[in-house]
């Protein structure tokens, strides 16, 4: 977690609670942490997930690409719904095991919920799915 924010599980989702750091928390995207395989360096992926917030306030999921220097943050759509909605965005992995999904822009009183995380290899030019790697239980635990 970032700062002293907390990470728990609630209703089948990973729940991040803001305590003192706007970046919230993170879920590693690697085989050792529930992904069915490690990412491939320089491969493009599409990440799909269900998200909600506790209060209708705004936070934004993102993926840090895992590069050891000059890393890139890819951002998903802002989350304002108090009911689960499906979102997705694309990113390029720069490390096989150091990329992670995180909750950004959190503030006092906020809770971020993420579940049903799916990652698939993605070719931006055609949108063709090559393979799919899923979190073993879909919630980062």
N, C-alpha and C positions, 0 to 999 in steps of 0.2 A: 504494500500500500504506500501511497504517498503521505508523508506526515504521519499523523496518528489516526487517519481515516480508518473505518472498519469495513470488513468484507465478511458477509454471512450468506447463508442460503435461505430463501423464503419463497414458498410456493413454486419450487422448481426453477427459480431464477437466482442468479448471483445478485446480491444486494450490496451496493456500496453506500455508506453513510458518510456525509461530510462532517469532519471534526475541525480540521485546521488547514487543509490544502486543496486548492481549487482543481488540481488534476485528479482528484478522487482516488481511483484504484485501477488495477490492471489485471488482465488475464493473459498468460503466456500462450503464444501460438506455436506449440512444439509437441512432438510425440511424447516426451516425458511428462507433459502436463495435459493429458487428455486428447490431444490431437492424434488422429490415427497414423500420422506420419509427419516428419519434419517438412518444413517448406523448402523450396528449391531457390537458390540465390538467382536473382534477376528474372524470376518468373513472375508474371502478373496473376493476381488472384482477385476473385470477387468474394467479399465477406457479406453474409446475410445473417440477420439476427432480429429478435423481437426485443423491444425496449419500452420502458415507461418511466415516468418520474412520479414522485409522491405528491407533488404540489402544483403541477402545471407550470412550474418555473422552467427555465431553459438550461440544458447542458448539452454537450455535443460529444458523441463517441468518436474515437479516432484510432488509427493504427500507427505505431512507431515502427519503421521498416527494419530496425535491428542493425543498421550500419554502425561500425565502430567509431566512425567520425562522419560529420556532416549528415547525420541521420535526417530523414524526412518524416513528417507527420502527415498522414492522409486523414481527412475528416469526413465523417458521415453527416447526414442531416441533423439539425437541432432536434432535441427531444422535448416536447411540451405536453404530450398526452399522459393522462393518468390511467389510461388503458393500454395494454400491449398493442403495439403496431410493428409491422415488419419494415425494416430498413435495409439498405445495402449500399456498398460503395466498392471501388476497386483500389488495389494497392500493388506495389511491386516489392517483393521481399529482397532485402539486401543482406540477410543472414539466415541460415537454416534454423537456428534455435533462439535467436534473441529478439524477434518481433513480438509485439504484444498489442492487444486491444485495450484501450483505456477510456475512462470517463473524464472529459475535460470541461472546464468552465463551471464547476460546481461551487455552491455558496452555502452559507449557514442554513441549516434546516433541510437541506436537500438529500434525497435518497434516489439513487439510480439503480434500475433493475434491468438485467440483460439475461436472455435465455435463448435456447434454440439456435446456437451459433453454428453456422455452416460456412465452410470455405471451399471454393472450387477454383481450379486452374482456369484462367480466363485469357482469351486472345482478344485484345481490344479491337483489332481490325475486323474480326468476324463475329465476335461474341460466342464463339464455339466452345463448348465445355469439353475439356479433355479428360479430366477425372475429378472426383470429388473426395475431399478429406473432411470428415466430420469429427467434431468433438464426441468422445465416446458416449457421454450422456447429455450432450447438448448444452451444458451450463457451466463449463469451466472448472469443475471439481473432479 
